[in-house]
Amino acid sequence: MPFSEAFKAFVAQGWAPYPTERPEPLPATAWTAARREALSALFPGERLVIGAGGLEVRSNDTDYRFRPHSAFAHLTGLGTDREPDAVLVLEPTDPAAGGGHEPTLYFKPRAPRDSSEFYADARYGEMWVGVRFSLEEMSALTGLPTAPIEDLADHLRKDADTIAVRANRADLAADVRAVLAEVAPAATAGEESQATEDPTTESACDAELMTALSELRLVKDDFEAEQMREACARTAEGFEAVVADLPRAVAAGRGERWVEGVFGLHARHVGNAIGYDTIAASGDHACTLHWIRNDGELREGDLLLLDAGVELDSLYTADVTRTLPVNGRYSEAQRRVYEAVLAAQEAGIAAAKPGATFSDVHRASIRVVAEHLDAWGLLPVPLEEALSEEGGQHRRWMPHGTSHHLGIDVHDCSQARRENYREGTLAPGMVITVEPGIYLKADDQLVPEELRGIGVRIEDDILITADGNENLSAGLPRTADDVEAWMAGIWSGRDAR
């Protein structure tokens, strides 16, 4: 709708001045400079461009809730929903000498109240999305020099013929990608030009940057380790809230949705959000590894596989799974499967220590899984043949890996090189999951009838320490007896109230 000149004059008047106090620095800023310096050392003399990403349309004129690119958050400390379309540039200070980098955060600061953006811009206007930070406020928050995003294009063109550029192109706004496409020879950092019609195309050098950004997060600093402890503690509270409401979830119908909603409410209240779509899988749904439809009933006598994590405002997330008896008591068959998975997890956790390989954890867990499957008569070949590279028959009932790295992404460091991830060595400061499972689908005719429809996974978040490991999610019970006692205690406490 057009705005009259009278409205434009009127809307700019009568507002209280903006506060003059500067925001306190984000807690992460005590650590982000060291992270940027580590990245700088890997690419001397090159311009590094790391975008936060932009808003994505959900439907028509409604956007998805924004979450910044994980590497951007790691290097700036900005979490929650900050800062759409922002770009961190690490500028080489002395390219000829291969010196360090100076950072600048380019973003869209708030507009004055006499501008049309203030009242008419649904994505950035103060009347639409709230008060945005000024350049000075953002600098105080992050400890970074700041500049308006409108200045970025000119900066990227400066010395483009002499300074190589690496960027996470797909997460940059279209106009920024277009500028980078203009300087394609520089963007290839010494390669032959790879300019294409698609400005999001990632060069080999861009891919090297993304790999480096992933690998910088393999070992967590002390701030990150503490955030992971906090995320696990808040997640445990969310699991308790779910258990407290299980009777209502059973009675209300469509109980998987109820469980998802209870945990999501808790996560959104104490943190930024859920770290990933909650898996609330009851009965045979627990045998579907990524069951996120969550539209099933919770029934007396079934198990509920709950895989969920709270993401903090800093974006660090837990990733925890417990398989709970809906009525508070495991049946004999359920307990048999549960205790097999628990034994496999114990073996995996014991293997998660410095100097071990990442794959050692899986080998330790999967051997125990296979031993139980063999004892139940499920394997069609001898145990060792199944565990060999030529076998693998046990994977029918546990097709996934036992671990992944965890941190600011639920599957953190996913662009790390294979030799540093899948084939890498565990080191103090790494955080991995240990999550074996056994999934005996209801229509699997190779499985004894009394075990069909039982799916169990137990997952904890493990920090590798100098002398072993720390189970960050140990606040939640794991043994069958402890789970039953925990659930009974929650329900008795609720009834007492």
NORRA-V442203 format. One record per backbone hydrogen bond with DSSP energy under -1.0 kcal/mol. CO is the residue of the C=O (numbers start at 1). NH is the residue of the N-H. Records with the same first field share a line. If there is no record, write none. Layout:
CO: NH / NH
//
This chain:
4: 8
5: 9
6: 10
7: 11
10: 13
26: 29
27: 30
28: 31 / 32
31: 35
32: 36
33: 37
34: 38
35: 39
36: 40
37: 41
39: 42
43: 46
47: 166
48: 90
49: 168
50: 88
52: 69
53: 85
56: 64
59: 62
62: 58 / 59
69: 73
70: 74
71: 75
72: 76
73: 77
79: 82
83: 86
86: 52
87: 106
88: 50
89: 104
90: 48
91: 102
94: 99
100: 93
102: 91
104: 89
105: 147
106: 87
107: 149
112: 115
116: 120
117: 121
118: 127
121: 125
125: 128 / 129
126: 130
133: 110
134: 138
135: 139
136: 140
137: 141
138: 142
139: 143
141: 26
145: 105
147: 107
148: 151
149: 152
151: 155
152: 156
153: 157
154: 158
157: 160
159: 162 / 163
164: 47
166: 49
167: 169
168: 171
169: 172
173: 177
174: 178
175: 179
176: 180
177: 181
178: 182
179: 183
181: 184
183: 187
184: 188
186: 165 / 189
188: 191
198: 201
203: 207
204: 208
205: 209
206: 210
207: 211
208: 212
209: 213
210: 214
211: 215
212: 216
214: 217
215: 218
221: 225
222: 226
223: 227
224: 228
225: 229
226: 230
227: 231
228: 232
229: 233
230: 234
231: 235
232: 236
233: 237
234: 238
235: 239
236: 240
237: 241
238: 242
239: 243
240: 244
241: 245
243: 246
245: 249
246: 250
247: 251
248: 252
254: 257 / 258
255: 259
256: 260
257: 261
258: 262
259: 263
260: 264
261: 265
262: 266
263: 267
264: 268
265: 269
266: 270
267: 271
273: 311
279: 307
281: 305
282: 285
283: 286
284: 287
285: 288
288: 291
290: 292
296: 256
299: 302
302: 326
303: 283
304: 324
305: 281
306: 322
307: 279
308: 320
309: 275
310: 318
311: 272 / 273
312: 315
313: 80
316: 312
320: 308
321: 459
322: 306
324: 304
325: 328
331: 335
332: 336
333: 337
334: 338
335: 339
336: 340
337: 341
338: 342
339: 343
340: 344
341: 345
342: 346
343: 347
344: 348
345: 349
346: 350
347: 351
351: 353
353: 356
356: 426
359: 363
360: 364
361: 365
362: 366
363: 367
364: 368
365: 369
366: 370
367: 371
368: 372
369: 373
370: 374
371: 375
372: 376
373: 378
374: 377
382: 386
383: 387
386: 392
388: 391
392: 395
393: 396
394: 397
397: 439
402: 435
404: 433
405: 412
407: 317
409: 407
413: 416
417: 420
418: 423
421: 424
424: 358
426: 355
427: 430
429: 220
430: 464
431: 406
432: 462
434: 460
436: 458
438: 456
440: 453
441: 444
444: 447
448: 451
451: 454
454: 440
456: 438
459: 321
460: 434
461: 472
462: 432
463: 470
464: 429
468: 465
470: 463 / 472
471: 474
473: 476
479: 483
480: 484
481: 485
482: 486
483: 487
484: 488
485: 489
486: 490
487: 491
488: 492
489: 493
490: 494
491: 495
492: 496
493: 497
//
